[in-house]
Amino acid sequence: MTSNLFGNPHSHSPSSLLSTQRVESVRFQALRFFKADPAHFDLVFVANATAGIKLVVDGLQGGDDRNGFWYGYHSDSHTSLVGPRELARAGSRCFQSDNEVEKWINDEDEPRPTGHDHETCPRIRLFAYPAQSNMNGRRLPLDWPRRLRRSSQDCCRKVYTLLDVAAFASTAEVDLSNPDGAPDFVVLSFYKIFGFPDLGALIVRRDSGSVLLGRSYFGGGTVDMVINGDAGEEWVARKQSSLHEALEDGTPAFHSIVALESAFVVHRRLYGSMANVSRHTTKLAMLLYQQLIGLLHADGTRVCEVYKGLASEYGNSKTQAPTIAFNVRDRTGGWIGKSAFEQLAIFNGIQLRTGGLCNPGGIAAFLQFSAKEMRHNYDEGLRCGNGIDEMDGKPTGVVRISLGAMSNVKDVQRFMKFMRTILNHDIPLTSKPLSAYPRQPSGFKVSSHAETSQDSDSNQTNSLPKSNVFTEVSRSRVLLEAITFRYSTVVCDKNKQSPRKRWTYFQFKRALEQIPGLKGSTY
């Protein structure tokens, strides 16, 4: 990229022809990476997995079936797979478990339409599910597309399958070598495999690709001719030479696509194959899982509550990915807030994710929230990422650790050292649920002991007990950072810190002085 000039592929200049050549070369390499025969599959470059899902839905929605399309999806799906239900005019269904899907495939819970039912039965049905839960890493059956294709051949229902492998592909081999058993549509994000570039793909089974060509929208290089004019004169001729030409709207991200070629080369040089990555990460995840569940408080109770699928087994890459979702309890049995935990991890150089993880079904199932409870929590102020960690005695999200190709045993050891540090120092991070405190019109105040004792009545509604400030992290990020550093200085001597950490100390100290009620207090 530093030694060549690349131009818009929708032209015939030398720079444009070079881009076209490289883009098609990378398209072929990407198909080969997933063992997909170009004779049976085409690959459409998109921004990310979500864009690929939307492209499929747009195609089905624009079909000529007056009944629209029917949509089924698994509860353990990313929100991007849930969203298409809003466009399914023929209805939708959320399958709450793998067992529900199995019964549906075997026609045990839904009779096949016969006779006059053919008139109202939607001609197109789409079933979507993730190959891997993005919440806790449990892996779902990969044979559903093959079985659905066989079961739908002798009735009016044509069931297409959409498989989301965005999480799965980062540490497992996506094998599309058998076109008869492969999903009709596969979506993924390359950055989750390689880290760079920010690019996604929709892989389409050619035998099923025609269903996407009925979409209404067109743009960029997807047409051969367009006529503008009054009603009756408007006309468009869409490209039909290949699926990707008909579906890639606008100028493709050719610089990112060219960069993807380097990603394939470097990944192969570093790791050899995805099979190697899978074996490596599976062993690491088993090691970390065993150590986490073995972490105990003095009374013998577990520190971590791990949310694992019933059929999942760490050490078995077919049922479980190198991902662990959990929450942490203190010695009294209370929950340690996920927001506080994340801030402590960040300060100690550990990257992890907390929250609802864009997986509403998984969160509801494992944290035991009913639909009514979730609506109640929303009405009480819970929002995505707003830092409310506990409501009615239940955590509102989880902590998730994901291991990848570059992870190693030292990473596992470092994280466990971090966990034992929290456990050994027994820092009071547990707090009462948000509902235990009166709502504040704007902001809040944390008072020192002296201020509280002098004017307890006036400060009662505007102050929080110091041991409970982590509950209100969404109302003062500065306060959270300050107290996070206060804890961190207990763990390590600041005189031995790096210059960067010493600089951070003064930044936090300055932030402390800006918080009403904290200046001069024991914090």
C-alpha positions, 0 to 999 in steps of 0.5 A: 500500500505504500508503494502502489496507487490504488483507485476506485475499482469502478473505473478502467484507469491503471490504478483502478484496474490494480484495485480490481485485481487485488480485490478479487484476489483477496476475495478468493483468498478469503473464500479459501480461508473458510474452505469455501469453493468459489464454484458454490459460494460468493463473498460480499465485502461489507462493513461488519457482520451486522451490515451483512445481516442487514443486507440479507434482510433487505433482500428478503424484504424486497421479494415479490411474496406478498406475505413477506418473510417469516423470521426465526431466531435463537434467544442466545443471539446478538442484538444484530440477529434480533433486529430483523424480527421488526421487518418480518411481515409474516411473523417471527419466533424466538426459540428459547433453547436448543431443544426448541429448535430441535423440535421445530426442525423435526416438526414436533411442535409445528405442523407442516402447511397443507392444502389451502394453507399454501395460500397464506404460508410465507414462501420464504422463511429465514432461521438465524442463530449464532455459531457461538454465544457472544455472552459466554462462548457456548457453541451451538450445533452446526448441523441445523442448516443441513437438517433444515434444508432436508426437512423443508424440501417436501413442503411449501416452507422454504427455510433459509439459514443465516449463521453468525460466526463473528465470535466463533471465527476468531478462535475456531475453523469455519469449514464450508467445504460441504456446500450441501450442509453449509448455511445459506448465508454466513456473516462475520467480521474480519477484525475479530480474527485478525485485529485489522482491518475493520471489514466484514463479509457475507458469504452466500451459497450460490444456490440461494443467492437469487433470493437476495436480488429482489431488494429494492435499493440500488446504488453505486456499481450495482447497476448497468443502467439507470433511467431517471424521469417521470412515473413510467419512465423510470427504469433500472437494469441491475448487474447480474454477472455475479452476486457480489457485483449486485450486492456491494453498494457503492465503492468497496473499501478497497484499501481495507480489502488490500490490507486484508491480504497482509492479515492472511499472510501474517496470521498464517506465519504466526499461527499456521492455521485456525486449528492451531489457534483452536487447540491453543485457546481451548487449553488456556480457557480450561486452565483459567476456568479451573482456577476461577472456580477454584478461587474460594473465600475463607468460608469455602464459598466460591468467589466467581459465579461462572455462567456456563451452558449445561452442555458446554465443557471447557477443554472441548472446542466443539461445545465451548469457546475460550470465553468465560462470563462470570460475576464476582462475590465478596466475602459477605456474599454480595456482588462486586459491581461489574463497573468497579471491577472493570475499572480496577482491571483497566488500572492493572493493565487488563482488558476485558468487557463488562455489561449486557454484551449485546446479548439480551437473551443470554443475560435474561436466562443466566441472570434469571430476569423475566421480561417483566423484570427487565421492563421494570429495570428499564423504567427504574433507569437501567440503560446500556452502559450506564453503570448501574450494576445491581437491581433488586439483588441481581447483577445487571450484567456480567464480566467477560474474558475472551482469550485469543490466538495471542493469549498465553499462560502468562496472561492467565497467571496475571489475571489470577494474580489480579483476582487474588489481590482483590480477594486478599485485600478484601476491599469493600467494593460491594454496594447496596442496589441503586433502589436503596438510595433516593433519586437525585435530580442532578448529580450527587454529593459524597460527604466526609464523616465530619460533614455528615455528622454536623448536618446529617439532616441536610445531607441525608438525601444528597450523600451516599455512604462511602462504602457504597459509592461504587453503586453510583458510578454512572453519576460520577466517572471521575469519582470512580477513577479516583477511588479506583486509584485509592485502592490500587495504591494499597496494592502497590507502593507508588514509589515503585510505580513507573513515571506514567503511573506516578503522573496518573497519581497526580491526575487522580489527586487533582480529580479528587480535589474537584469532587464536593465533599471529598476534599480533606476526607479519608479518601 
